[in-house]
Amino acid sequence: MAKSKTKPTTKKVLDDEDEPQIAEDDVDADVDVEADEVEVEVEADEEPADDDGDLDTETEPSTPLPPPKSRMTKTTMSLIFLNWMVALAFIVFAFLVTTTRARYSYWATLNHIQVWGLPLAEEKGDTHISIETRPVLRLNHDQLIKIYKRRPGTKQYPIDKEKDKFVAIEEPVPLRLNAGDVDERVMKDIFQSLTEHVPTLDAEIERLKDQLPIVIEQAATDVLKKTKDTDDAKREVIHKALLPITRNIYQIRDLDKVASRAKAKDLDDLVIESVQRRIYYDILAPINVFRPGDLNVSAAGKHPVDRIAEVDKSNLVMKLDEIKAMLTKRLDSAIAANYDLDLNLGEVYEKEKSGPDAMKRHGVEKRQIIAFILFTVGHVQVPITNERLIAKGIERAQVISGIYENTNASIRFVESLRTMQDRVEEAVVADRQGYVINNAGKLTRTDGFIDEYEDWIDRLVKIVENIDTAKKRLDDVKTQRDHLQNVHAHRTKQLQETLDKLLTARKNTERYAKDLRELQEQLHAALVELSDAADRNFRLHDLIQEIELGLRVQSKKKGGAKRP
């Protein structure tokens, strides 16, 4: 049998003989097929056999064929198009899923901030003590039922209270929020209508430290502007601002003296200062109760906060700058890394503390004091006007500190107010009944308002008695005065009459003097004439004596009777 001769033929295996070919230039570059890589199949063409059974082994001369042209079928194009559509749909669904997860994650972050508040500046890691010590999330069946029934757009199925029960939830909050997670977008959605956005609790305290004194001073100035321009109205503002924060009746008396002496510009300045002192007291007093300062108080036996309205020697004891420094120190200590002994029990804490980390503050305590400060500032009212010091301070406090800490702060704030009220009641009792003291082992009581009141009543009774006695004496003195006035009038009249007589007599004095001089001359002449009368008298006297003696002698001689 002779070998069959075959002629080499080059054929391209097509997927479908009936489909038209596609030009080579239209084929994608990724499907580039080289001519030398096309498999060539050599097939033997069967020739019809001759009668003798020999095959025609004559071969046709081989001619070079052009390289095969690649083409793409409709099926391939459909598959490619479907792949692109599936890929696009996958990208769309992936984008929707990602954005939905991001949106729900963002809403979860906002809800987390609303409940737990803004983070502290020190919360930068995956965990923090203030986060780990939070209470776990607990939801029972009844709470879950209420939440389930409030879900909008869901079909409500009947629930059997006995068989269908939700499993109670008790698990920690998984979300961990760091200080760097609060960007401008988050702050805008959290604060909404509130101004001055802050990313952390520390930033809010720093903002208060800078702006709170300015707001307080502006509020005091507004009170002065709304007050009537009279001294009595301004003094009434001073009384209403400071008298409620005094400790005893003596401070009230001293304040009244200070307000009574102030006039003009000094009175205006005192009004502004009084309102500022009251606002500072309303902020510092609850904070001092919540976090007591140094228990070893000054020599006066009072904490500096209680001396804001105290007067010494007609002047307020504490300067306004000192009160501002107290508030600044409180705000600084709220975000400080370590405790300040002056604001944390003083020497008592110094003696009782133990351990190297006793002075180090942790995030839980920081959140508590910051929330309390924000809650206190939000509830402060301006005296006289009764307006909020910060318009939306309560809303801002809740947004920044969170619902959890804000609720705890409200409870502690009420407790502080009750403590302050108890102190006022104790001060009233001590003022009325006196202080109980230990005197040499015996309890005794000092004089209180009641005792002083009784003493004042006794004094008033004695004063009334003295007044009655003085009135009687006054009436007697008036009677004597009237009598003496009459005597004085009579003596005055006599004096006038005597004076008139004297003046009349003085007119005749010259005539009397002339007559006197004539009489004096006559007297002188008579005296001259009588100047030798004495000698004559003596001679006559001697003569008479001699005559008498001679007569006596003659009578004796005659024996006559004696003469008497």
SEMIKOL-26571 format. One record per residue (C-alpha): residue number from 0; y, z, x. Coordinates in steps of 0.2 Angstrom, whole numbers. Each point is the difference from the previous one (the first is absolute). Layout:
  num     c2     c3     c1
  NUM      Y      Z      X
...
// end
This chain:
  num     c2     c3     c1
    0      0      0      0
    1     16     -5      8
    2     14     12      2
    3     14     -2    -13
    4     16     -5      7
    5     15     10     -7
    6     18     -4      1
    7     12     14      3
    8     11      3    -15
    9     14     13     -2
   10      2      8    -17
   11     11     13     -7
   12     -9     12    -11
   13     11      2    -16
   14      0     13    -13
   15      2    -12    -13
   16     -2    -19      1
   17     11     -4    -14
   18     16     10      5
   19     13     -9      9
   20      4      3     18
   21     15      9      6
   22     11     -6     14
   23     -2      8     17
   24     18      4      1
   25     -1     10    -16
   26    -14     12      6
   27      6     17      6
   28      1      3     18
   29    -12     15     -1
   30    -14    -12     -6
   31      2    -13     14
   32    -16     -8      4
   33     -3    -10     16
   34    -10    -16     -1
   35    -11      5     14
   36     -5     16    -10
   37     -6     -9    -15
   38    -19      0      0
   39     -7    -17      1
   40    -17     -3     -9
   41    -10    -15      6
   42    -11     -7    -13
   43    -13    -13      1
   44      3    -14    -13
   45    -16     -6     -7
   46     -2    -18      1
   47    -11     -9    -12
   48    -17     -3      8
   49     -7    -18      3
   50    -15     -6     -6
   51     -9      4     17
   52      6     18     -2
   53     12     -1     14
   54     17      7     -2
   55     16    -10      4
   56      6      9     16
   57     15    -10      2
   58     15     11      0
   59     18     -3     -4
   60     13      2     13
   61      9     17     -2
   62     18      1     -3
   63     11     15      3
   64      5      9    -16
   65     17      9     -3
   66      0     19      1
   67     -3      7    -17
   68     15      6    -11
   69      0     18     -6
   70      4      3    -18
   71      2     15    -12
   72     -8      0    -17
   73      7      7    -16
   74    -12     14      1
   75      7      5     17
   76     17     -1     -6
   77     -4     10    -16
   78     -8     14     11
   79     15      0     12
   80     12      2    -15
   81    -10     13     -8
   82     -1     10     17
   83     19     -1      1
   84      2      6    -17
   85    -12     14      2
   86      9      5     17
   87     17     -1     -9
   88     -7     11    -15
   89     -7     12     13
   90     16      1      9
   91      9      3    -17
   92    -12     13     -6
   93      1      8     17
   94     19      0     -1
   95     -1      7    -18
   96    -12     14      5
   97     10      4     16
   98     16      1     -9
   99     -7     10    -15
  100     -8     12     12
  101     16      1     10
  102     10      3    -17
  103    -12     13     -6
  104      0      8     18
  105     19      0     -1
  106      1      8    -17
  107    -13     13      6
  108     12      4     14
  109     15      1    -12
  110    -11     12    -11
  111     -5     10     15
  112     18      2      5
  113      5      5    -17
  114    -13     14      0
  115      0      6     18
  116     17     -5      5
  117      7     -9     16
  118     -9      4     16
  119      6     11     14
  120      6     -8     16
  121    -14      8      9
  122    -13     -8    -11
  123     -5    -15     11
  124    -19      1      2
  125    -15     -2    -11
  126      0     18     -5
  127     12     15     -1
  128     -1     18     -6
  129     11     -3    -14
  130    -11    -14     -6
  131    -17      8      3
  132      5     16     -9
  133      5     -8    -16
  134    -10      4    -16
  135    -14    -12     -4
  136      2    -11    -15
  137     -9      8    -15
  138     -2     -9    -17
  139    -11      6    -14
  140     -8     -9    -14
  141     15      4    -12
  142     13     -7     12
  143    -10    -16      4
  144     -2     -3    -19
  145     19      1     -3
  146      3    -11     15
  147    -13    -12     -6
  148      7     -1    -18
  149     18     -4      7
  150     -6    -15     10
  151      9    -15     -7
  152     -9    -17     -4
  153    -18      8      0
  154    -12      0    -14
  155     -4     18     -6
  156    -18      4     -3
  157     -5     14    -10
  158     -5     15     11
  159    -12     14     -5
  160      7     16      6
  161    -18      7      3
  162     -8    -15      8
  163     14    -10      8
  164      9     11     12
  165     10     -5     16
  166     -6      7     16
  167     13     13      6
  168      9     -5     16
  169      3     12     14
  170      5     -9     16
  171     14      0     13
  172     14    -13     -1
  173     -5    -14     13
  174     17     -7      3
  175      8      4     16
  176     19     -4      1
  177      9      0     16
  178     19      1      4
  179     -1    -18      6
  180     -7     -6    -17
  181     16      3    -10
  182     10    -16      3
  183     16     -6     -9
  184    -10     -8    -14
  185    -10     16     -4
  186     16     10      1
  187      9    -12    -12
  188    -14      2    -13
  189     -2     18      2
  190     19      5     -1
  191      4    -14    -12
  192     17      5     -7
  193      3     14     12
  194     11     -4     15
  195     -2      4     19
  196    -18     -3      3
  197    -10     10     13
  198    -17     -4      7
  199     -5     19      4
  200      3     17     -5
  201      8      4     16
  202     13    -14     -3
  203      4      7    -16
  204      4     17      8
  205     10     -8     13
  206     10     -9    -14
  207      3     16     -9
  208      6      9     16
  209     14    -14      2
  210      5     -3    -18
  211     -3     17     -9
  212     16      9      7
  213     10    -16     -4
  214     -6      0    -18
  215      3     19     -2
  216     18     -2      6
  217      3    -14    -12
  218     -7      9    -15
  219     11     15      4
  220     16    -11      1
  221     -5     -8    -16
  222     -1     17     -8
  223     18      4      6
  224      6    -17     -7
  225     -7      4    -17
  226      7     18     -1
  227     17      3     -8
  228     14      2     12
  229      3     18     -4
  230     -3     15     11
  231    -10      9    -14
  232    -11    -15     -3
  233     -4     -2     19
  234     -4     19      2
  235    -12     -2    -15
  236     -9    -13     10
  237     -1     11     15
  238     -7     14    -11
  239    -13    -11     -9
  240     -6     -7     17
  241     -1     16     11
  242     -2     15    -12
  243    -18     -5     -6
  244     -6      0     18
  245      8     17      5
  246    -12     15      3
  247     10     15     -7
  248     16      5     -9
  249      9      3     16
  250     -1    -19      5
  251      6     -4    -17
  252     16     10      3
  253      3     -6     17
  254     -2    -18     -6
  255     12      3    -14
  256     13      7     13
  257     -2    -16     11
  258      2    -12    -15
  259     15     10     -6
  260      9     -1     16
  261     -3    -19      3
  262     14    -11     -6
  263      5    -19      1
  264    -10     -9     13
  265    -10     15      6
  266     -6      1    -18
  267     -5    -18      0
  268    -10      2     16
  269     -8     16     -7
  270     -6    -10    -15
  271     -8    -13     10
  272     -8     12     12
  273     -6     11    -14
  274     -9    -15     -8
  275     -8     -5     16
  276     -6     17      4
  277     -8      1    -18
  278     -9    -17      3
  279     -6      6     17
  280     -7     16     -7
  281     -9     -9    -14
  282     -9    -10     14
  283     -3     13     13
  284     -5     15    -11
  285    -16     -8     -8
  286     -5     -7     17
  287      3     17      8
  288    -12      8    -13
  289    -13    -14      2
  290      1      1     19
  291      8     17      5
  292     11      1     15
  293      1     14     13
  294     -5     17     -9
  295     10     10     13
  296     16     -4     -9
  297     18      4      7
  298      7     18      1
  299      8     -2    -17
  300    -18      0     -7
  301      2    -18     -8
  302     -7    -17      4
  303     14    -13      4
  304     -4     -9    -16
  305      4     15    -10
  306     17      2      9
  307      7    -17     -5
  308     11      8    -13
  309      4     16      9
  310     17      6      4
  311      6     11     14
  312     18      5      3
  313      6    -13    -12
  314     -9    -14      8
  315    -17     -9     -3
  316    -12      7     12
  317     -9    -17      4
  318      9    -15      5
  319     -4    -16     -9
  320     -5     -9     16
  321    -13     14      3
  322     -7     -3    -17
  323     -1    -19      4
  324     -9      4     16
  325    -13     11    -10
  326     -4    -15    -11
  327     -1    -12     15
  328    -12     12      9
  329    -11      1    -16
  330     -1    -19     -1
  331     -4     -1     19
  332    -14     13     -2
  333     -8     -9    -14
  334     -5    -15     11
  335     -1     10     17
  336    -16      0     10
  337      0     19      2
  338      5     15    -11
  339     17      7      2
  340     -1     19      1
  341     17      2     -7
  342     -5     -9    -16
  343    -18      7      0
  344     -1     19     -2
  345      8      2     18
  346     -8     14     10
  347    -13      4    -13
  348     -8    -17      3
  349      3      2     18
  350    -11     15      1
  351    -13     -6    -12
  352     -3    -17      6
  353    -15     -4     11
  354     -7    -15      9
  355      8    -14     10
  356      3    -10    -16
  357      8     13    -10
  358     18     -7      2
  359     -6    -18     -4
  360      3     -6    -17
  361    -12    -12    -10
  362      3    -13    -12
  363     -5     10    -16
  364     13     12      3
  365     13    -13      4
  366     -4     -9    -16
  367      2     16    -10
  368     17      5      7
  369      7    -18     -1
  370     -6     -2    -18
  371      8     17     -4
  372     17     -4      8
  373      1    -17     -9
  374     -5      8    -16
  375     13     14      2
  376     14    -13      5
  377     -4    -10    -15
  378      2     14    -12
  379     17      7      7
  380     14     -1    -12
  381     19      0      4
  382      9     15     -6
  383     12     -1    -15
  384     -5    -19     -3
  385    -19      4     -2
  386     -3    -18      7
  387    -15     -3     12
  388      6      0     18
  389    -11    -16      3
  390     -1    -11    -15
  391    -18     -5      1
  392     -6     14     12
  393    -15      5    -11
  394     -6    -18     -1
  395      2     -2     18
  396     -9     16      5
  397    -15     -5    -10
  398      0    -18      7
  399      1      7     18
  400    -11     15      0
  401    -12     -7    -13
  402     -6      7    -17
  403    -12     13      8
  404     12      8     12
  405     14     -1    -12
  406    -10      9    -13
  407     -4     14     12
  408     18      1      5
  409      5      2    -18
  410    -12     15     -2
  411      6      8     17
  412     18     -4     -6
  413     -2     10    -16
  414     -8     14     10
  415     15      1     11
  416     12      0    -14
  417    -10     14     -8
  418      0     10     16
  419     19     -3      1
  420      2      6    -18
  421    -10     16      4
  422     12      3     15
  423     14     -1    -12
  424     -8     11    -12
  425     -3     13     13
  426     18     -1      6
  427      5      3    -18
  428    -11     15     -1
  429      6      7     16
  430     18     -4     -4
  431     -2      9    -17
  432    -12     15      5
  433      2      1     19
  434    -12     -2     14
  435    -15     11      3
  436      0      7     17
  437    -11     12     10
  438     11     15      5
  439     -9     12     11
  440    -17     -4     -8
  441      7      1    -18
  442      4    -15    -10
  443     17      0     -7
  444     12    -13     -8
  445     17     -5      5
  446     14     -2    -12
  447     -1    -15    -10
  448     12     -9    -13
  449     -5     12    -14
  450      5     15     11
  451     16     -8      6
  452      3     -5    -18
  453     -1     18     -6
  454     11      5     15
  455     13    -13     -5
  456     -1      6    -18
  457      3     18      6
  458     14     -6     10
  459      8    -10    -14
  460     -1     16    -11
  461      9     10     13
  462     12    -14      2
  463      4      0    -19
  464      2     19      1
  465     12     -2     15
  466      9    -14    -10
  467      3     12    -15
  468      6     14     11
  469     11    -13      9
  470      7     -6    -16
  471      4     18     -6
  472      9      3     17
  473      8    -16     -2
  474      7      5    -17
  475      6     16      7
  476      8     -9     14
  477      8    -12    -12
  478      8     15    -10
  479      6      8     16
  480      7    -17      5
  481      9     -2    -16
  482      8     18      2
  483      5     -4     17
  484      7    -16     -5
  485     11      9    -13
  486      5     13     13
  487      4    -14     12
  488     11     -8    -13
  489      9     16     -4
  490      3      4     19
  491      6    -18      2
  492     12      3    -14
  493      6     16      7
  494      2     -8     17
  495     10    -14     -8
  496     11     13     -9
  497      2     10     16
  498      5    -15     10
  499     13     -5    -13
  500      7     17      1
  501      0      0     18
  502      9    -17      0
  503     13      7    -12
  504      2     15     11
  505      2    -10     16
  506     15     -8     -8
  507      9     17     -1
  508     -5      5     17
  509     16     -7      8
  510     11     10    -11
  511    -10     16      3
  512      1     -3     18
  513     20     -1     -1
  514      1     16    -10
  515    -12      8     12
  516     11     -5     15
  517     15      8     -8
  518     -9     15     -4
  519     -6      1     18
  520     18     -1      6
  521      5     14    -12
  522    -15     10      6
  523      5     -3     18
  524     18      5     -3
  525     -6     16     -8
  526    -12      3     14
  527     14     -2     12
  528     10     12    -10
  529    -14     12     -1
  530     -4     -1     18
  531      9     16      5
  532     -4      9    -17
  533    -14      9      9
  534     11      8     13
  535     12      6    -14
  536    -15      6    -10
  537     -6     10     15
  538     17      7      3
  539      1      5    -19
  540    -17      7      1
  541      4     11     15
  542     16      5     -9
  543     -9      5    -15
  544    -12      9     10
  545     13     10      8
  546      9      4    -16
  547    -16      5     -8
  548     -4     11     15
  549     18      8      0
  550     -2      4    -18
  551    -17      8      3
  552      7     11     13
  553     14      6    -11
  554    -11      4    -14
  555    -11     10     11
  556     15     10      6
  557      6      4    -17
  558    -17      5     -5
  559     -1    -12    -14
  560    -15     -7     -9
  561    -10    -13      8
  562      2    -18     -6
  563    -15     -9     -6
// end
